[in-house]
Amino acid sequence: MALATSLRPTSLRNINLLLRTAPRFVQDQFRAQSTSRASQSSVNPTEVSHFNALASTWWDPQGPSRLLHLMNPLRHDFIRSCHAAQAKPPTSGLRYLDIGCGGGIFAESAARLGSTKSVTAIDPSPEVLAVAKAHARRDPGLSRKLTYLNTSIEGLPKPKGSEEQYDVLSLFEVIEHITHPSEFLDVCQDFVKPGGWIVMSTIARTWMSWFTTNLVAEDILGIVPKGTHDWEKYVNEPELRNYFLEKSGWNSPRVMGVVYVPGFGWKEVSGSEKVGNYFFAIRKDD
């Protein structure tokens, strides 16, 4: 029997109020037991619908995805810092799996790197992926390295060995759109080869992040489309760190806090991961 099946609606609401103060992954474990699953997919239809509406403007550097365009150089900087921290940094033959690739801003740029062997980019939105494919066709050279697939991570065949796993699994602006992030990350882990990295960017769940991303960015300034962010889905960096380190097989967590400065773009700011946007990475044991 599910944990909350016998609870009256009023009691369930009270429990939900209490859960709001618990760590994100504690909330997920409760909801995983109290909610019947019609599907094991991490895809949220509401989230897909929201991003479908943005598909046509994805590659407009002054459009609704402007902040993603501005953040892309920092994504590469962060990945390079992860590799540089290794005893033997990789210089070639890197395989990327970009989950929730959207219109392909990161996927295209990763495929153009000389150190990249291949990029597999997946997204559950057919409309957004159609935009990504159309844009990639403008550069025939990308076809040798870049593959787009309309699927969720659960729809990909599990790798049979390290030769089918990836050096970098990227989750840029993804985890805060996932209803059950711990289960989602459980699935992602199988796709990372020994010595490879999971790299992501997301937002801390604080009152400051609600003020800047929900109130200011969406409601007041309108630089982010309304409905893009759900504050309750934000994940704090210690929650991610503890999730991985409590499991065996992961090491070397790295974090980089970033702040958007109007007129200047995204800037690294030490300690800002405690209040807002940040990058997080962790390496799989060799």
Backbone as a ProteinNet text record, in pm:
[ID]
protein_1_A
[PRIMARY]
MALATSLRPTSLRNINLLLRTAPRFVQDQFRAQSTSRASQSSVNPTEVSHFNALASTWWDPQGPSRLLHLMNPLRHDFIRSCHAAQAKPPTSGLRYLDIGCGGGIFAESAARLGSTKSVTAIDPSPEVLAVAKAHARRDPGLSRKLTYLNTSIEGLPKPKGSEEQYDVLSLFEVIEHITHPSEFLDVCQDFVKPGGWIVMSTIARTWMSWFTTNLVAEDILGIVPKGTHDWEKYVNEPELRNYFLEKSGWNSPRVMGVVYVPGFGWKEVSGSEKVGNYFFAIRKDD
[TERTIARY]
84.5	0	88.3	52.4	129.2	122.1	229.1	242.6	126.4	80.3	-19.7	-161	-182.2	-311.5	-425.3	-404.6	-513.7	-528.4	-440.3	-448.4	-561.3	-629.4	-732.6	-667.5	-737.5	-679	-620.4	-689.1	-638.9	-505.7	-496	-371.8	-260.2	-292.6	-191.7	-139.4	-228.6	-183.7	-88.8	-119.7	-31.4	106.4	110.2	239	316.5	247.4	315	374.2	304.6	357.6	486	487.1	606.7	721.4	689.3	792.7	863.8	799	860.4	990.1	1005.9	1128.3	1233.2	1196.4	1290.4	1378.3	1497.1	1582.4	1506.3	1546.9	1473.8	1463.7	1572.2	1570.7	1485.5	1470.2	1377.8	1235.4	1203.5	1070.8	1044.5	1146	1127.9	1098.6	1171.2	1151.3	1009.9	958.6	821.7	723.6	740.5	646.7	655.9	776.4	791.3	707.7	691.9	613.4	464.7	431.9	292.1	220.5	295.3	235.8	246.3	135	139.1	195.9	280.3	346.8	274.7	228.6	173.6	287.1	399.4	513.2	639.7	749.2	876.3	959.3	904.6	977.7	993.5	1106.4	1130.6	1064.4	1004.5	947.5	818.4	811.9	692.9	621.2	499.5	429.8	412.1	392.6	377	505.1	619.3	748.1	771.1	739.1	758.4	673.9	549.7	460.2	515.1	571.9	627.3	740.6	832.1	946.7	911.3	806.2	757.3	723	662.5	618.9	736.7	855	973.9	1058.6	1018.5	1103.1	1147.9	1055.1	1086.8	1187.2	1203.7	1294.4	1423.2	1446	1557.6	1692.6	1711.4	1840.9	1848.6	1750.7	1755.6	1836	1957.1	2042	1985.2	1884.1	1819	1678.3	1640.9	1507.4	1495.8	1391.6	1368.1	1480.9	1562.6	1673.2	1805.7	1798.3	1919.8	2013.7	1960.1	2046.4	2119.5	2058	2125.2	2241.9	2222.2	2331.5	2447.9	2416.1	2520.8	2592.3	2523.1	2582.9	2670.5	2652.4	2719.2	2871.8	2939.6	3085.7	3127.7	3050.5	3083.8	3067.4	2975.2	2960	3089.7	3147.8	3273.1	3388.4	3391.1	3495.7	3491	3370.9	3356.7	3400	3361.8	3403.1	3554.6	3614.8	3760.6	3826.9	3769.5	3827.2	3817.3	3709.4	3695.5	3804.3	3823.1	3925.6	4065.9	4086.6	4219.3	4255.5	4155.2	4180	4224.1	4208.9	4248.5	4400.3	4450.8	4594.9	4642.4	4559.3	4589.3	4468.2	4462.9	4348.3	4331.6	4208.2	4185.2	4198.8	4254.2	4274.7	4204.2	4150.4	4084.4	3990.5	3904.8	3818	3703.9	3664.3	3560.5	3421.3	3343.3	3205.3	3111.3	3016.2	2922	2781.9	2708.5	2564.7	2499.4	2430.5	2367.1	2218.2	2175.1	2035.7	1955.8	1838.4	1759	1826.8	1867.7	1953	1880.7	1747.7	1674.7	1706.9	1726.3	1756	1898	1982.6	2116.7	2227.9	2207.7	2310.7	2441.6	2433.9	2556	2599.6	2506.7	2541.5	2621.6	2575.9	2648	2788.1	2798.5	2929.1	3024.8	2973.3	3058.1	3104.5	3015.7	3051.2	3160.8	3173.5	3273.9	3412.8	3422.9	3553	3641.2	3768.2	3859.9	3878.2	3856.4	3873.8	3753	3646	3521.7	3518.8	3484.3	3462.6	3318.1	3224	3082.6	2999.3	2882.9	2784.6	2650.3	2591.5	2454.3	2369	2272.9	2190.8	2045.1	1981.9	1844.7	1751.4	1626.3	1525.1	1388	1295	1162.5	1067.6	1106	1017.5	1045.3	954.3	978.4	988.5	911.9	917	1052.8	1102.9	1232.8	1343.4	1334.8	1438.2	1438.3	1321.4	1315	1392.7	1384	1460.1	1609.6	1648.7	1789.8	1845	1770.9	1816.6	1826.4	1727.3	1728.3	1848.2	1878.8	1992.9	2124.3	2134.6	2257.6	2282.8	2175.7	2192.5	2260.3	2264.3	2333.1	2483.4	2533.3	2676.4	2694.1	2717.8	2728.5	2834.7	2935.3	3041.5	2995.1	2882.9	2832.8	2777.6	2736.8	2671.8	2762.8	2892.2	2986.2	2996.6	2961.7	2981.5	2852.8	2750.4	2633.4	2512	2450.5	2329.6	2221.8	2104	1989.9	1890.5	1837.3	1737.8	1620.8	1499.3	1378.3	1338.7	1396.2	1372.3	1408.7	1365.9	1412.6	1529.6	1596.6	1708.7	1661.2	1537.4	1484.1	1462.2	1451	1428.2	1554.8	1670.6	1796.8	1835	1885.5	1935.4	2051	2051.9	2161.8	2291.4	2400.4	2529.7	2567.2	2624.9	2666	2808	2880.7	3017.1	3070.7	3194.9	3252	3266	3278	3291.9	3163.5	3050.7	2923.6	2885.2	2965.1	2937.4	3002.5	2980.1	3020	3119.8	3207	3305.8	3242.1	3142.7	3072.6	2922.8	2848.9	2702.9	2659.3	2597.5	2563	2413.7	2383.8	2246.3	2235.8	2237.1	2237.2	2094.6	2062.4	1927.5	1822.6	1847.6	1757.5	1701.1	1787.4	1746.5	1633.6	1626.7	1521.1	1386.9	1383.8	1258	1212.5	1283.6	1253.7	1176.2	1066	982	1049	1119.7	1185.3	1334.8	1413	1553.1	1640	1615.6	1700.8	1684.8	1562.6	1539.8	1599	1585.3	1641.4	1792.8	1859.3	2004.5	2047.6	1966.3	1996	2011.2	1923.1	1927.2	2048.3	2076.8	2187	2321.9	2341.1	2471.9	2524.6	2435.1	2477.9	2541.1	2519.7	2567.6	2705.4	2760.9	2891.2	2999.3	3103.9	3211.4	3299.9	3372.3	3465.7	3562.7	3575.8	3659.9	3589.2	3463.4	3386.5	3314.8	3249.8	3187.9	3039.1	2962.5	2829.4	2846.5	2803	2819.2	2682.4	2648.2	2515.9	2520.1	2415.6	2392.8	2248.5	2226.9	2092.6	2084.5	1984.4	1959.1	1933.3	1994.7	1972.8	1831.7	1775.9	1639.6	1644.6	1650.8	1659.2	1559.9	1535.6	1447.5	1507.3	1640.6	1704.8	1682.7	1690.3	1669.2	1524.5	1430.9	1291.2	1276.1	1339.7	1329.3	1388.5	1507.1	1575.3	1519.8	1488	1447.3	1297.2	1218.9	1074.2	1013.6	1044	982	1044.3	1176.9	1241.3	1252.2	1316.6	1344.4	1217.5	1120.5	999.1	889.7	858.6	740.4	765.3	884	908.1	980.4	1098.9	1177.8	1135.9	1082.1	1040	1154	1275.9	1389	1387.9	1303.1	1280.3	1129.9	1086.6	942.2	874.9	756.4	682.9	654.2	666.7	641.5	763.1	878	1000.1	1046.6	1035.3	1091.2	984.3	1005.8	924.9	1019.5	1007.3	1101.8	1111.6	1002.4	1004.5	1088.9	1120.6	1202.8	1351.5	1386.9	1527.6	1600.5	1728.4	1807.9	1931	1952.1	2069.2	2193.8	2307	2432.1	2465.8	2449.3	2478.6	2391.5	2269.3	2182.7	2240	2288.5	2351.4	2478.5	2560.5	2687.3	2662.5	2569.5	2541.4	2479.5	2394.1	2332.1	2438.8	2539.3	2641.6	2740.7	2784.1	2887.7	2835.5	2704.2	2647.1	2638	2656.5	2664.2	2811	2841.3	2979.3	3004.7	3129	3165.6	3177.9	3172	3180.7	3280.1	3348.8	3450.5	3466.8	3547.5	3590.7	3476.6	3380.3	3273.9	3331.8	3277.9	3322.1	3199.2	3214.6	3103	3155.4	3074.6	3109.5	2982.6	2976.3	2862.1	2871.9	2758.5	2757.7	2641.6	2662.1	2561.5	2545.5	2420.6	2395.6	2400.9	2489.7	2505.3	2454.5	2341.5	2287.9	2392.5	2405.3	2502.4	2638.5	2664.2	2794.4	2783.1	2666.5	2648.9	2671.9	2697.7	2719.1	2863.5	2879.5	3012.6	3026	3144.4	3171.2	3184	3110	3116.1	3125.9	3239.1	3260.6	3157.1	3096.9	2998.9	2856.6	2836.5	2699.8	2616.8	2682.2	2605.5	2513.2	2537.7	2454.4	2323.6	2314.3	2194.5	2124.7	2194.4	2132.4	2189	2223.2	2269.6	2408.9	2430	2561.7	2581.6	2709	2747.3	2792.5	2762.2	2804.8	2854.1	2961.3	3012.4	3066	3065	3121.5	3172.8	3281.6	3352	3325.7	3306.6	3288	3422.8	3429.3	3555.1	3608.9	3743.3	3807.6	3783.4
-118.8	0	124.1	221	345.4	415	486.8	545.6	635.6	718.2	819.5	781.6	656.3	618.2	642.8	613.1	620.7	758.1	851.3	983.9	1064.6	1141.2	1230.5	1348.1	1414.2	1527	1634.1	1667.7	1771.4	1729.5	1603.4	1553.8	1556	1521.3	1519.4	1660.1	1758.1	1895.9	1938.4	1898.3	1934.4	1872.7	1747.3	1681.7	1753.2	1791.8	1863	1994.9	2063.2	2187	2161.3	2052.2	2017.4	1979	1910.1	1865	1980	2094.4	2207.2	2250.4	2222.3	2261.1	2151.3	2034	1922.1	1935.2	1870.2	1869.6	1815.6	1861.7	1827.3	1676.3	1605.7	1463.5	1386.4	1441.5	1381.4	1394.6	1512.2	1532.3	1432.9	1412.9	1321.6	1179.5	1135.9	998.4	979.6	1082	1071.8	1065.7	1156.9	1161.5	1037	978.1	856.4	743	742.5	638.3	669.9	798.7	837.1	862.8	857	883.5	761.3	714.7	599.9	645.2	562.4	596.9	534.5	619.4	567.1	542.3	612	599.7	621.3	558.5	575	686.3	758.3	863.4	984.3	1053.5	1176.8	1296.5	1275.2	1385.3	1435.1	1566.1	1630.9	1699.3	1654.6	1711.6	1862.5	1915.5	2060.5	2132.7	2078.2	2138.8	2132.3	2017.6	2002	2103.4	2120.3	2214.7	2357	2391.5	2525.8	2550.6	2454.4	2474.9	2459.5	2384.1	2379.4	2519.7	2597.5	2732.9	2825.3	2789.7	2872.6	2827.5	2718.4	2653.7	2748.5	2825.7	2907.1	3017.4	3054.9	3165.8	3117.6	2987.1	2931.1	2989.8	3010.1	3055.8	3206.9	3279.3	3425.2	3471.8	3522.8	3561.6	3676.7	3744.9	3851.4	3812.4	3685.2	3637.8	3580.3	3499.8	3442.8	3353.9	3298.9	3211	3286.8	3418	3500.5	3462.2	3436.8	3404.7	3272.2	3179.5	3051.9	3074.5	3159.8	3192.2	3254.8	3345.3	3413	3319.3	3217.1	3124	3018.2	2996	2883	2884.6	2998.4	2996	2947.7	2980.9	2936.2	2784.8	2726.4	2580.6	2514.2	2563.4	2505.8	2534	2653.8	2685.4	2588.8	2558.6	2471	2328.6	2280.5	2145.5	2138.3	2241.1	2242.7	2240.7	2310.2	2310.4	2172.1	2100.1	1963.3	1873.5	1880.3	1796.8	1836.2	1965.1	2011.9	1962	1929.8	1881.8	1735.6	1665	1524.1	1511.6	1399	1375.2	1373	1313.9	1311.4	1366.8	1497.3	1557.3	1502.1	1466.2	1416.7	1529.5	1497.4	1599.7	1568	1447.2	1410.4	1292.8	1267.8	1149.9	1155.9	1276.7	1287.5	1263.4	1185.4	1157.6	1225.7	1304.5	1379.4	1321.2	1321.2	1296.1	1418.6	1496.1	1620.3	1594.1	1588.2	1555.4	1684	1687.5	1809.6	1916.9	1881.1	1967.8	2090.6	2089.8	2204.3	2226.5	2351.8	2385.3	2359	2309.8	2265.9	2366.4	2465.5	2568.2	2505.8	2424	2360.2	2247	2166.1	2049	2088.7	2192.5	2237.6	2284.8	2365.2	2419.9	2310.1	2206.5	2094.8	2013.5	1997	1918.6	1986.8	2117.8	2191.3	2186.5	2138.4	2132.5	2024.4	2055	1957.2	1834.2	1848.7	1736.2	1642.3	1679.3	1601.9	1496	1373.9	1265.8	1262.7	1275.4	1271.8	1338.9	1388.9	1444.3	1380.1	1314.4	1265.5	1357.5	1423.8	1522.7	1477.6	1471.6	1420.9	1523.4	1520.3	1608.5	1545.8	1558	1497.2	1579.9	1703.4	1791	1781.2	1727.1	1717.3	1853.4	1952.9	2085.9	2151.3	2143	2203.1	2129.5	1997.8	1919.5	1946.4	1972.5	2006.7	2135.4	2230	2354.7	2325	2238.8	2203.2	2138.2	2046.4	1977.4	2073	2160.2	2255.1	2349.2	2394.2	2483.4	2411.6	2287.2	2210.6	2185.7	2175.1	2150.4	2267.7	2383.8	2498.1	2476.6	2386.2	2355.3	2207.3	2171.8	2029.9	1953.7	2024.7	1956.9	1896.2	1944.8	1891.5	1750.1	1711.3	1580.6	1464	1486.2	1378.5	1352.3	1454.4	1443.3	1449.6	1516.6	1551.6	1469.4	1403.1	1323.9	1370	1403.5	1442.1	1326.8	1303.6	1199	1253.9	1227.1	1270.4	1164.2	1175.6	1075.9	1133.1	1064.2	1092.3	999.2	1021.1	933.8	790.4	775.1	640.2	565.2	641	578	534.7	571.6	529.9	389.6	305.5	174.2	192.6	114.1	123.4	74.9	145	103.1	-37.5	-114.5	-251	-256.5	-148.2	-143.6	-2.9	16.3	150.9	212.7	128.3	182.7	250.4	219	281.4	391.8	411.9	517	648.1	753.5	887.1	949.9	1032.9	1104	1219.3	1283.1	1395.8	1377.6	1373	1374.6	1510.4	1590.5	1727.2	1742.3	1820.2	1849.3	1999.5	2076.2	2221.1	2275.5	2336.8	2390.1	2281.9	2165	2050.2	2004.2	1986	1919.2	1993.2	2127	2203.8	2192.1	2116.1	2090.8	1945.7	1869.9	1728.5	1712.2	1638.8	1622.2	1535.3	1431	1338.8	1330.6	1429.8	1436.1	1320.6	1265.8	1156.1	1033.2	1000.8	886.6	913	1036	1074.3	1057.4	1104.3	1091.6	946.3	865.5	722.6	662.9	702	651.3	706.4	834.4	899.1	833.4	784.6	735.3	622.4	538.6	424.3	466.9	590.2	634.8	700.1	713.8	778.1	672.3	685.1	587	610.3	509.5	529.6	643.7	735.3	852.2	967.2	945.8	1050.6	1140.3	1242.7	1344.8	1360.9	1385	1444.3	1592.8	1675.6	1820.4	1884.7	1976.2	2038.2	2183.3	2255.5	2387.9	2392.9	2460	2465.7	2585.6	2586.2	2701.2	2655.3	2722.9	2692.5	2734.6	2662.2	2687.7	2779.8	2909.8	3008	3119.9	3203.2	3316.9	3413.5	3425.4	3513.9	3464.8	3331.8	3280	3298.2	3286.8	3313.7	3460	3549.3	3692.3	3724.8	3667.9	3703.7	3631	3501.5	3424.6	3427.3	3421.6	3419.6	3559.7	3639	3770.6	3869.3	3887.2	3989.1	3945.6	3829.1	3786.6	3756.3	3688.8	3650	3756	3801.2	3886.9	4035.6	4084.9	4228.5	4266.3	4207.4	4244	4169	4049.3	3970.7	3919.9	3907	3856.1	3704.3	3641.4	3497.2	3476.5	3389.1	3367.6	3320.8	3373.2	3333	3183.3	3121.1	2977.9	2892	2955.4	2877	2806.6	2873.6	2820.2	2787.6	2677.4	2637.9	2634.7	2732.4	2746.1	2619.1	2547.7	2427.9	2316.1	2325.6	2223.6	2258.1	2375.4	2411.5	2316.4	2295.9	2199.4	2268.8	2256.1	2315.6	2231.3	2298.4	2228	2120.1	2143.1	2035	1910.5	1929.9	1814.4	1729.8	1794.5	1720.5	1651	1724.7	1670	1546.6	1559.1	1447.1	1329.1	1358.5	1250.7	1161.1	1222.5	1143.3	1080.1	1154.8	1103.6	996.2	993.4	885.6	755.9	765.6	646.5	611.9	489.4	453.8	479	514.4	525.6	665.4	768.9	906.1	985.4	1079.5	1156.2	1295.1	1375.9	1506	1601.2	1624.9	1721.5	1860.9	1932.2	2068.2	2158.2	2283.1	2377.5	2513.9	2585.6	2722	2806.3	2903	2992.2	3099.9	3134.3	3236.6	3333.1	3456.1	3560.9	3633.3	3660.9	3737.8	3886.6	3956.7	4101	4169.6	4239.1	4304.9	4394.1	4374.4	4452.2	4387.2	4288.8	4222.1	4070.2	4013.7	3869	3793.8	3664	3577.8	3588.2	3599.4	3609.7	3510.3	3449.7	3360.2	3444.2	3404.1	3472.6	3365.7	3359	3257.8	3269.3	3156.4	3152.6	3176.2	3221.4	3251.3	3126.5	3008.4	2884	2863.7	2937	2924.3	3000.9	3088.7	3172	3168	3122.7	3128.8	3029.5	3075.6	2986.7	2932.7	2808.2	2748.2	2629.9	2596.7	2475.6	2372.2	2246.9	2137.4	2022.7	1957.9	1842.3	1740.1	1615.7	1507.9	1398.5	1335.5	1239.2	1096.6	1009.5	867.2	802.4	713.9	646.5	574.4	573.9	501.7	350.9
0	0	0	-79.8	-83.5	51	86	218.2	254.6	158.4	191.6	147.6	108.6	53.8	150.6	280.8	378	441.4	409.2	468.9	407.4	492.3	440.9	370.9	277.2	204.7	294.9	405	495.1	555.4	598.8	656.7	553.9	430.5	325.5	297.6	301.3	280.9	392.2	516.8	628.8	611.7	567.6	545.7	435.9	329.1	221	268.9	360.9	415.6	494.2	569.7	646.5	554	445.1	353.1	283.1	275	205.7	271.1	400.5	470.6	467.3	412.7	406.4	282.5	282.1	163.1	42.5	-74.4	-196.8	-217.7	-191.6	-219.1	-117.8	4.1	100.4	48.5	-4.5	-61.8	-174.2	-257.4	-371.3	-326.1	-222.1	-176.9	-121.8	-52.2	-2.3	-117.3	-214.7	-325.9	-412.4	-418.8	-497.6	-440.7	-307.1	-243.2	-243.1	-243.2	-228.1	-359.5	-471.3	-601.2	-689.8	-742.8	-833.6	-965.9	-1026.9	-1150.6	-1269.7	-1361.2	-1485.2	-1583.2	-1561.5	-1651.7	-1571.7	-1615.2	-1547.6	-1611.4	-1706.4	-1773	-1682.5	-1697.2	-1622	-1689.3	-1804.9	-1882	-1818.5	-1796.6	-1743.9	-1861.3	-1896.6	-2012.8	-2005.6	-1885.6	-1871.3	-1909.4	-1865.3	-1899.8	-2050.6	-2112.4	-2256.8	-2332.4	-2289.6	-2354.9	-2347.1	-2230.8	-2213.3	-2311.3	-2325.1	-2412.6	-2559.9	-2590.1	-2727.9	-2776	-2688	-2724.3	-2753.2	-2704.4	-2725	-2842.7	-2907.5	-3008	-3118.6	-3174.1	-3292.2	-3263.7	-3137.8	-3103.2	-3036.1	-3034.8	-2957.6	-2999.1	-3129.7	-3179.1	-3197	-3146.3	-3148.6	-3027.7	-3048.1	-2933.9	-2851.7	-2904.2	-2829.1	-2784	-2806.2	-2775.2	-2634.9	-2611.1	-2477.7	-2426.9	-2518.1	-2476.3	-2467.2	-2462	-2459.1	-2346	-2227.8	-2113.2	-2133	-2208.6	-2237.8	-2332.8	-2433.2	-2525.2	-2449	-2358.5	-2282.8	-2186.4	-2138.5	-2042.9	-2110.1	-2238.6	-2303.3	-2289.9	-2305.6	-2286.3	-2147.6	-2044.8	-1909.8	-1896.1	-1970.1	-1967.9	-2010.5	-2119.5	-2168.9	-2073.6	-2017.1	-1919.6	-1801.6	-1755.3	-1640	-1673.3	-1790.2	-1830.6	-1844.4	-1902.6	-1914	-1776.8	-1680.3	-1545.7	-1482	-1511.2	-1459.7	-1517.2	-1648.1	-1711.5	-1666.7	-1647.1	-1605.1	-1466.4	-1385.4	-1249.7	-1246.9	-1359.2	-1364.1	-1373.9	-1327	-1334	-1479.1	-1567.5	-1710.8	-1786	-1804.8	-1872.4	-2013.6	-2052.4	-2189	-2289.7	-2405.1	-2508.1	-2638.7	-2651.3	-2776.4	-2752.5	-2852.2	-2849.5	-2750.5	-2707.3	-2605.1	-2663.6	-2589.7	-2628.3	-2528.4	-2581	-2498.8	-2512.9	-2400.4	-2401.8	-2339.8	-2422.8	-2378.1	-2359.1	-2233.9	-2201	-2184.1	-2247.7	-2246.2	-2328.1	-2449	-2531.1	-2584.5	-2582.5	-2635.5	-2782	-2819.6	-2958.8	-3002	-2911.2	-2948.6	-2928.8	-2844.6	-2824.2	-2776	-2671.9	-2622.5	-2713.9	-2761.1	-2842.3	-2966.4	-3035.3	-3154.8	-3119.2	-3014.9	-2979.1	-2934.2	-2866.6	-2824.2	-2944.6	-3042.7	-3161.6	-3243.6	-3231.7	-3309	-3246.3	-3124.2	-3058.1	-3120.2	-3134.5	-3190.7	-3103.9	-2974.5	-2881.8	-2878.8	-2950	-2946.3	-3055.2	-3014.9	-3111.2	-3156.4	-3060	-3095.3	-2987.4	-3029.2	-2937.1	-2968.8	-2869.3	-2879.8	-2795	-2857.8	-2789.1	-2792.3	-2675.4	-2668.2	-2604.7	-2648	-2591.2	-2616.9	-2520.8	-2538.3	-2624.1	-2659.1	-2735	-2884	-2963.3	-3107.8	-3175.2	-3126.5	-3186.5	-3165.1	-3042.4	-3012.9	-3087.3	-3092.5	-3159.9	-3310.9	-3368.3	-3510.9	-3537.9	-3445.7	-3457.7	-3448.8	-3355.6	-3339.6	-3466.5	-3523	-3643.7	-3762.2	-3775.1	-3886.1	-3877.2	-3756.4	-3739.1	-3766.5	-3724.2	-3746.1	-3894.7	-3973	-4116.8	-4188.8	-4125.1	-4184.4	-4190.3	-4106.6	-4103.2	-4134.5	-4260.6	-4299.8	-4222.1	-4172	-4097.8	-3967	-3914.7	-3787.5	-3800.6	-3918.7	-3936	-3900.8	-3905.1	-3872.7	-3722.6	-3644.2	-3499.8	-3418.1	-3470.6	-3390.3	-3429.8	-3329.6	-3351	-3254.6	-3308.6	-3226.3	-3219.2	-3099.4	-3079.2	-2998.8	-3045.4	-2975.8	-2873.2	-2754.6	-2650.3	-2514.5	-2411.3	-2276.1	-2247	-2135.7	-2098.9	-2077.8	-2031.5	-2008.7	-2139.4	-2249.3	-2378.5	-2449.4	-2396.7	-2456.7	-2410	-2499	-2455.3	-2357.8	-2252.5	-2156.6	-2220.1	-2193.4	-2249.4	-2202	-2292.3	-2259.2	-2203.7	-2219.8	-2169.9	-2178.8	-2133.4	-2128.7	-2267.1	-2369.9	-2504.5	-2552.8	-2487.7	-2523.4	-2424.8	-2322.4	-2225	-2269	-2191.7	-2233.3	-2136.9	-2193.2	-2112.5	-2035.9	-2098.3	-2035.4	-2056.2	-1946.4	-1952.4	-1899.9	-1985.9	-1948.6	-1922.6	-1818.8	-1776.5	-1751.2	-1857.7	-1841.4	-1837.9	-1723.6	-1700.3	-1718.1	-1660.6	-1675.5	-1541.5	-1442.3	-1319.9	-1248	-1264.3	-1197.7	-1269.6	-1379.1	-1449.4	-1433.7	-1350	-1328.2	-1197.9	-1202.7	-1084	-978.7	-1021	-927.5	-962.6	-922	-965.7	-919.5	-801.1	-754.8	-843.9	-882.2	-971.4	-1109.2	-1155.1	-1284.6	-1284.8	-1180.3	-1172.6	-1158.3	-1093.4	-1085.7	-1225.4	-1316.4	-1453.7	-1527.6	-1508.2	-1579.2	-1551.1	-1430.6	-1389.5	-1477.4	-1526.7	-1608.3	-1740.4	-1781.9	-1912.9	-1906.5	-1787	-1770	-1759.2	-1838	-1834.1	-1712	-1666.7	-1555.4	-1587.1	-1493.4	-1515.5	-1583.2	-1623.9	-1689.4	-1589.5	-1642.2	-1557.7	-1585.8	-1480.1	-1493	-1463.6	-1557.4	-1544.7	-1562.1	-1473.8	-1482.3	-1436.2	-1471.1	-1413.8	-1367.1	-1255.3	-1198.5	-1103.8	-1016.5	-931	-787.4	-691.5	-550.4	-509.4	-415	-367.6	-244.6	-269.9	-162.4	-191.3	-89.5	-110.7	-210.8	-212.7	-308.5	-451.7	-473.2	-608.5	-652.6	-558.3	-593.6	-636	-562.8	-592.1	-729.3	-759	-883.2	-1005.2	-993.1	-1111.6	-1136	-1030.4	-1048.6	-1053.4	-951.2	-942.9	-1041.6	-1033.4	-1116.6	-1262.9	-1287.2	-1425.1	-1503.4	-1439.8	-1511.2	-1502.6	-1381.2	-1362.3	-1386.6	-1349.4	-1358.6	-1488	-1511.6	-1628.9	-1754.5	-1737.9	-1853.7	-1939.6	-1883.7	-1962	-1968.9	-1889.5	-1895.2	-1909.3	-2002	-2020	-1891.9	-1865.8	-1746.9	-1749.7	-1632.4	-1621.5	-1645.1	-1674.9	-1699.5	-1572.8	-1459.1	-1334.8	-1231.1	-1162.8	-1047.8	-927.9	-840.3	-728.5	-645.3	-628.7	-544.7	-605.9	-734.5	-799.8	-797.4	-749.4	-741.9	-646	-671.2	-593.7	-537.2	-408.1	-344.1	-368.7	-378.8	-408.8	-306.3	-175.9	-80.6	-101.7	-150.9	-177.9	-290.5	-395.8	-504.9	-457.5	-387	-338.2	-249.8	-155.6	-65.5	-138.8	-236.8	-314.4	-377.5	-439.7	-507.9	-410.2	-309.8	-221	-125.9	-104.8	-23.8	-102.3	-233.3	-316.7	-337.2	-367.7	-398.9	-547.1	-577.9	-718.4	-773.1	-686.7	-734.8	-651.1	-714	-642.9	-705.8	-641.8	-693.5	-731.2	-640.4	-673.5	-691.5	-788.7	-817.6	-831.1	-791.2	-800.3	-841.9	-918.3	-958.3	-957.1	-868	-861.9	-969.2	-1029.8	-1134.3	-1110.4	-1154.5	-1138.7	-1272.1	-1309	-1430.3	-1397.8	-1468.4	-1449.8	-1575.9	-1569.7	-1688.8	-1756	-1887.3	-1962.6	-1972.3	-1887.6	-1885.8	-1903.3	-1881.7	-1896.5	-1767.3	-1780.8	-1665.2	-1617.4	-1486.7	-1427.8	-1312.7	-1302.9	-1189.2	-1062.9	-960.2	-830.9	-722.7	-658	-555.2	-444	-408.9	-301	-345.5	-469.4	-513.1	-536.4	-537	-547.2	-427.5	-321.2	-201.3	-213.2	-314.2	-323.3	-458.4	-564.9	-697.4	-795.6	-916.1	-1023.2	-994.5	-1036	-1018	-1111.3	-1133.1	-1204.3	-1100.9	-1129.7	-1042.1	-1129.2	-1085.7	-1158.5	-1059.6	-1101.6	-1019.7	-1112.6	-1070.1	-1156.3	-1110.6	-1206.3	-1177.5	-1153.2	-1056.6	-1026.3	-1149.6	-1162.5	-1274.5	-1260.6
[MASK]
++++++++++++++++++++++++++++++++++++++++++++++++++++++++++++++++++++++++++++++++++++++++++++++++++++++++++++++++++++++++++++++++++++++++++++++++++++++++++++++++++++++++++++++++++++++++++++++++++++++++++++++++++++++++++++++++++++++++++++++++++++++++++++++++++++++++++++++++++++++++++++++

